[in-house]
């Protein structure tokens, strides 16, 4: 009797004819074979759909869907999840690949820690334990806001319990910052499994959405807003003192960026725009020169 859990591998696609074949091949090469591969195309204008369909014709585990209208990155991720039947959801973007051992390692980590709602690849954060490492909601927030680790990872580095994903209603749909927002939202309600690196390969190229977000201030401004909103949320797992400490530290870092990378380089308009969009004032700029504080 096969008691291995089914994994729904979710591949969202938009104009990825040059990469999607390699992405699908990497999933099919997985040592863990109890999966369904759900490919959801978001109105591509190239051969992405026909390439995916050619694979589906040969392997019944592959299902290909085409959206009637373009939903955008994160809304399409939710659409893909709506087709899933597995215990776990695993995103593999159509321009990335997963190593043959990657899926099996992720399932192992999740099954080893059944109390977790999701798992993230991460550096060890100086925790003297072997992987997988289970972090409580509070520990996950503290690891990110005071150690700069864990939550700074895209969907390629995550795996979810489907029931946990559905309980938080999936991604919000915010461009570029939706993954960090999702991890913080998940970590309000579910422990997270810290998984090792080197399970997937994140391809970097000019057509990536995140590169578009960095072409203006959208990414840097909205990332700051997402972090601040998470700390101010009534269900934030950190004690009140640490919430305020983390917000102040973020404002300090933002103030230093504005001073040293914008104002002192005579980029007045951009600097003042960042100040306004960060809901900060000139007093916050001066306070930003003080040292950050951390929990004892």
Beta strands, then each sheet from edge to edge (+ up, - down):
strand 1: 7-13
strand 2: 35-41
strand 3: 62-66
strand 4: 88-91
strand 5: 97-98
strand 6: 116-121
strand 7: 133-135
strand 8: 158-161
strand 9: 191-195
strand 10: 200-201
sheet 1: 3+ 2+ 1+ 4+ 8- 6+ 9+ 7-
sheet 2: 5+ 10-
end
